[in-house]
């Protein structure tokens, strides 16, 4: 099933996460906030549909679940095109949970990219014990969209207004509907 929308914003995420989302290995991201987030530094789900913008800033293998470190990480550890951003996927946020039980978040295992220690660090960020867990429906663009890097894209923040919209004509989901629904149902049970 091909999906077509026009995307005006990107969600900045580690390149290793974008790779795992594109491969259908993960369907979840966690968020609390970034240094430069609006609204006092806390994350808001400001856009339901967005480009997944890989960033290489702050990526560290030791912060990842072992399944995503090592050779998997080394393939996306450094930016191959520093003056451009290669966008291969986009996503629709299909569910968001605010989870105040760290063990429930950590029990998601390889549905999340991060190590248990990294999840604990993010969980206690700003002395507020919770995380947003965001379930995504990820789509692969028909061909990679290469955009020039721009000073307005810099910084530790989630949402990036794109200089030019990206059209998603002929995009395809990275995992089939049945598999996605089953994974989402299992995730929902673990988080409630």
Beta strands, then each sheet from edge to edge (+ up, - down):
strand 1: 6-14
strand 2: 28-31
strand 3: 49-55
strand 4: 84-99
strand 5: 131-148
strand 6: 159-167
strand 7: 172-173
sheet 1: 2+ 5- 4+ 3- 1- 6+
sheet 2: 2+ 5- 7+
end
